[in-house]
């Protein structure tokens, strides 16, 4: 059967192409998740800046920092930072899982017909 060699190559190429498409899809999803994590990190930085500003304002108003008063003024920011850090950890776990499931596409396995 002379066509069986071509069928074999075609099936291998088809398999490699499918595998490459799946790997590309995983890479695209990982990139999207990384962008989301970066966006959350930017949001976290904003909350940290707000905490710093509130701390400085409290100090300039009273020439000292009352811990209880400071904590009351920044409690919501701290909650938001905790929420963000939890979400970032979830995204990083998902990214790591995607990368661990990535398989190397070996195009050298496609051989010529006999």
Secondary structure, 3 states (H helix, E strand, C coil): CCHHHHHHHHHHHHHHHHHHHHHHHHHHHHHHHHHHHHHHHHHHHHHHHHHHHHHHHHHHHHCCCCHHHHHHHHHHHHHHHHHHHHHHHHHHHHHHHHHHHCCCCCHHHCCCCC
